[in-house]
Amino acid sequence: MRQLLLAILCFPLFLQGQDQKVLIDGKILNTSPDLEGIHVLNITALTGTITKKDGSFQIFGKLGDTLVISSVQYETHRIPLNEEIIRKKSLEVLLYAKVNKLDEVVVKPHNLSGNLSRDLGNVETEGKVVRPSRLGLPNIYVKPKTQTERRLYEAKSGGGILPLNPIINAISGRTKRLKQQLAIERKEKELTKTKEEFNPTIYSEYLKIPEDRLDDFIYFCAVDDTFVILQQRDDSILMLEYLRKKSEEYRQINKLD
């Protein structure tokens, strides 16, 4: 009877211990020198961090939580927090490198394909290949302009004593339209960079954004001034925390929960 009473009294304390969060010291065991910046997410508690240069990290978690370790160069790894991990408050992880599948290669005793025009282009010529850098030509390292940038430059410049192109284009509104188009293209490039910064698993499991809604979600975030500021700061942790908060707002508006 006494043992039963003791068990009843201790049971709430046991449950409380199960729900208590602990700080877990983690370590990525891979020998690769590129261990910094790997995302470690608690998709149950919706918290996250990134690894240091030596692959170490710290994150809070409790029994039953699930960690997702994700990066560009490694396969996504899911770890349920069991009693042993919670008791030791430590975690060691070995990640598997992503393997890129290559196209099939046919080995031949020669480099000829049977297509005359193609084979002529593959025939080696005597002497060194003449490159602009070897000739000492100026402006060889200048980044080429995009089509829109070239059109805008042409619209704003012209020849002669009194260039007419800038005047005509300003009156017709062509220069303004080209500026708007260039701004849109640069914005698209920035949004694509942010989208590709994080693994798809982060969007689907951590932020709970469906794959077919991902582009719409990124545009939803981009209209906020904070998004632009975080892009300029180039801080993935702050950006991820911002995306997490915006994802809650986005799911509520679109009734995705």
C-alpha positions as CSV (number, residue, x, y, z in Angstrom):
1,M,0.0,0.0,0.0
2,R,2.8,2.3,0.9
3,Q,4.7,1.6,-2.4
4,L,1.5,2.3,-4.3
5,L,1.0,5.6,-2.6
6,L,4.6,6.5,-3.2
7,A,4.2,5.7,-6.9
8,I,1.1,7.8,-7.1
9,L,2.8,10.8,-5.5
10,C,5.9,10.5,-7.7
11,F,4.1,10.0,-11.0
12,P,3.3,13.7,-11.5
13,L,7.0,14.5,-10.9
14,F,8.0,11.9,-13.5
15,L,5.6,13.5,-16.1
16,Q,7.0,16.9,-15.3
17,G,10.5,15.5,-15.9
18,Q,9.5,14.2,-19.3
19,D,8.2,17.6,-20.3
20,Q,11.2,19.5,-19.1
21,K,13.5,20.9,-21.8
22,V,17.2,20.3,-21.5
23,L,20.1,22.0,-23.3
24,I,21.7,19.4,-25.6
25,D,25.4,19.7,-26.6
26,G,25.7,18.3,-30.1
27,K,28.6,17.5,-32.4
28,I,28.9,16.7,-36.1
29,L,31.5,13.9,-36.3
30,N,32.4,14.3,-40.0
31,T,36.0,15.1,-40.8
32,S,35.2,17.6,-43.5
33,P,36.5,21.1,-42.9
34,D,33.2,22.6,-44.0
35,L,31.1,22.0,-40.9
36,E,30.1,25.5,-40.1
37,G,26.5,26.8,-40.8
38,I,24.7,23.4,-40.9
39,H,21.1,24.0,-39.8
40,V,19.9,22.1,-36.7
41,L,16.2,22.5,-36.1
42,N,13.8,21.2,-33.4
43,I,10.7,20.9,-35.6
44,T,8.6,20.0,-32.6
45,A,9.4,23.1,-30.6
46,L,10.0,25.3,-33.7
47,T,13.5,26.4,-32.6
48,G,16.8,26.2,-34.4
49,T,20.5,26.9,-34.5
50,I,23.5,26.4,-36.7
51,T,26.8,24.6,-36.2
52,K,30.1,26.3,-35.4
53,K,33.4,25.7,-37.3
54,D,34.2,22.5,-35.4
55,G,30.7,21.1,-36.0
56,S,29.4,21.7,-32.5
57,F,26.0,23.1,-31.6
58,Q,23.6,23.6,-28.7
59,I,19.8,23.3,-28.8
60,F,17.0,22.9,-26.3
61,G,14.8,19.8,-26.5
62,K,12.7,17.4,-24.5
63,L,11.8,13.7,-24.8
64,G,9.8,13.0,-27.9
65,D,11.0,16.1,-29.8
66,T,12.5,15.6,-33.3
67,L,15.6,17.3,-34.6
68,V,16.3,17.8,-38.3
69,I,19.9,18.4,-39.4
70,S,20.0,19.9,-42.9
71,S,22.6,21.5,-45.2
72,V,23.4,21.8,-48.9
73,Q,26.3,19.3,-48.9
74,Y,24.8,16.6,-46.6
75,E,21.7,14.4,-46.7
76,T,18.9,15.6,-44.3
77,H,19.1,13.7,-41.0
78,R,16.1,13.2,-38.5
79,I,16.8,12.4,-34.9
80,P,14.0,11.6,-32.4
81,L,15.2,12.7,-28.9
82,N,15.0,9.5,-26.8
83,E,15.6,9.0,-23.1
84,E,19.4,8.3,-23.5
85,I,20.0,11.6,-25.3
86,I,17.9,13.6,-22.8
87,R,19.7,11.9,-19.9
88,K,23.2,12.5,-21.3
89,K,22.3,15.9,-22.7
90,S,24.6,15.2,-25.5
91,L,24.4,14.1,-29.1
92,E,26.9,13.0,-31.8
93,V,25.9,12.8,-35.4
94,L,27.6,11.4,-38.5
95,L,26.1,12.9,-41.7
96,Y,26.2,11.4,-45.2
97,A,27.4,13.5,-48.1
98,K,25.0,14.1,-50.9
99,V,25.8,12.1,-54.0
100,N,25.1,13.9,-57.3
101,K,24.0,11.4,-60.0
102,L,26.0,11.9,-63.2
103,D,24.9,11.3,-66.8
104,E,25.9,8.1,-68.5
105,V,29.3,8.4,-70.2
106,V,30.2,6.2,-73.2
107,V,33.9,5.5,-73.5
108,K,35.3,5.3,-77.1
109,P,38.8,4.6,-78.5
110,H,38.5,8.0,-80.2
111,N,36.7,11.3,-79.7
112,L,34.7,11.1,-83.0
113,S,31.0,11.0,-82.9
114,G,30.3,10.5,-86.6
115,N,28.8,14.0,-86.9
116,L,31.3,15.9,-89.2
117,S,30.4,19.5,-88.0
118,R,30.7,18.4,-84.4
119,D,33.9,16.5,-84.8
120,L,35.6,19.4,-86.6
121,G,34.9,21.5,-83.6
122,N,36.6,18.9,-81.3
123,V,39.7,18.5,-83.4
124,E,42.8,19.7,-81.5
125,T,44.8,22.5,-83.1
126,E,48.5,23.1,-82.8
127,G,49.7,25.8,-80.5
128,K,48.2,27.4,-77.5
129,V,44.7,28.7,-77.4
130,V,44.5,32.4,-77.8
131,R,42.7,34.0,-74.9
132,P,41.9,37.7,-74.2
133,S,44.0,37.5,-71.0
134,R,47.1,36.4,-72.9
135,L,46.7,39.3,-75.4
136,G,46.5,41.8,-72.6
137,L,43.2,43.2,-73.8
138,P,41.5,45.9,-71.6
139,N,38.3,45.3,-69.6
140,I,38.5,41.5,-69.9
141,Y,37.3,41.0,-66.4
142,V,34.3,43.4,-66.6
143,K,31.1,41.6,-65.8
144,P,28.8,41.6,-68.9
145,K,25.5,43.5,-68.6
146,T,22.2,41.7,-68.8
147,Q,19.9,42.4,-71.7
148,T,17.8,44.8,-69.7
149,E,20.9,46.6,-68.4
150,R,22.2,47.0,-72.0
151,R,18.8,48.3,-73.2
152,L,18.7,50.8,-70.3
153,Y,22.2,52.0,-71.1
154,E,21.3,52.5,-74.7
155,A,18.1,54.3,-73.8
156,K,20.0,56.8,-71.5
157,S,22.9,57.4,-73.9
158,G,23.2,58.5,-77.6
159,G,25.6,59.9,-80.2
160,G,26.1,63.3,-81.7
161,I,26.4,66.8,-80.2
162,L,22.9,66.6,-78.8
163,P,22.0,62.9,-78.2
164,L,18.3,62.5,-79.0
165,N,17.8,58.9,-77.7
166,P,17.7,59.9,-74.0
167,I,15.2,62.7,-74.7
168,I,12.9,60.6,-76.9
169,N,13.0,57.6,-74.5
170,A,12.3,59.9,-71.5
171,I,9.3,61.4,-73.2
172,S,7.9,58.1,-74.4
173,G,8.4,56.5,-71.0
174,R,10.7,53.7,-72.3
175,T,13.5,54.6,-69.9
176,K,11.1,54.4,-66.9
177,R,9.8,51.0,-68.0
178,L,13.3,49.6,-68.5
179,K,14.2,50.8,-64.9
180,Q,11.2,49.1,-63.5
181,Q,12.0,45.9,-65.5
182,L,15.6,45.9,-64.2
183,A,14.3,46.4,-60.6
184,I,12.0,43.4,-61.0
185,E,14.8,41.2,-62.4
186,R,17.1,42.1,-59.5
187,K,14.3,41.5,-57.0
188,E,13.6,38.1,-58.6
189,K,17.3,37.2,-58.2
190,E,17.3,38.1,-54.5
191,L,14.1,36.1,-53.9
192,T,15.6,33.1,-55.6
193,K,18.8,33.4,-53.5
194,T,16.7,33.4,-50.3
195,K,14.6,30.5,-51.4
196,E,17.6,28.3,-52.3
197,E,19.5,29.3,-49.1
198,F,17.6,26.7,-47.1
199,N,16.9,23.0,-47.7
200,P,13.4,22.1,-48.9
201,T,12.9,20.1,-45.7
202,I,13.1,23.3,-43.7
203,Y,10.2,24.9,-45.6
204,S,8.1,21.8,-45.6
205,E,8.7,20.4,-42.0
206,Y,10.0,23.3,-40.0
207,L,8.0,26.2,-41.5
208,K,5.1,23.9,-42.6
209,I,4.8,25.6,-46.0
210,P,3.5,23.3,-48.8
211,E,5.8,22.9,-51.8
212,D,3.2,24.4,-54.2
213,R,2.9,27.5,-51.9
214,L,6.6,28.1,-51.5
215,D,7.0,30.9,-54.1
216,D,3.8,32.6,-52.9
217,F,5.2,32.5,-49.3
218,I,8.5,34.0,-50.4
219,Y,6.7,36.9,-52.1
220,F,4.5,37.3,-49.0
221,C,7.7,37.8,-46.9
222,A,9.4,40.1,-49.5
223,V,6.8,42.9,-49.2
224,D,8.0,43.4,-45.6
225,D,10.8,45.9,-45.1
226,T,12.4,43.6,-42.5
227,F,12.9,40.9,-45.2
228,V,15.0,43.4,-47.2
229,I,17.1,44.4,-44.2
230,L,17.8,40.7,-43.3
231,Q,18.8,40.0,-46.9
232,Q,21.4,42.8,-46.6
233,R,22.7,41.5,-43.3
234,D,23.2,38.0,-44.7
235,D,22.4,36.3,-41.4
236,S,20.8,32.9,-41.9
237,I,19.7,32.4,-38.3
238,L,17.9,35.8,-38.2
239,M,16.4,35.1,-41.6
240,L,15.2,31.7,-40.5
241,E,13.6,33.1,-37.3
242,Y,11.9,35.8,-39.4
243,L,10.6,33.2,-41.9
244,R,9.3,31.1,-39.0
245,K,7.2,34.0,-37.6
246,K,6.0,34.9,-41.1
247,S,5.1,31.3,-41.8
248,E,2.7,31.3,-38.8
249,E,1.1,34.5,-40.2
250,Y,0.9,33.1,-43.7
251,R,-0.6,29.7,-42.6
252,Q,-3.2,31.6,-40.6
253,I,-4.2,33.9,-43.4
254,N,-4.4,31.0,-45.9
255,K,-6.0,28.6,-43.4
256,L,-3.3,26.0,-43.9
257,D,-3.3,24.7,-40.3
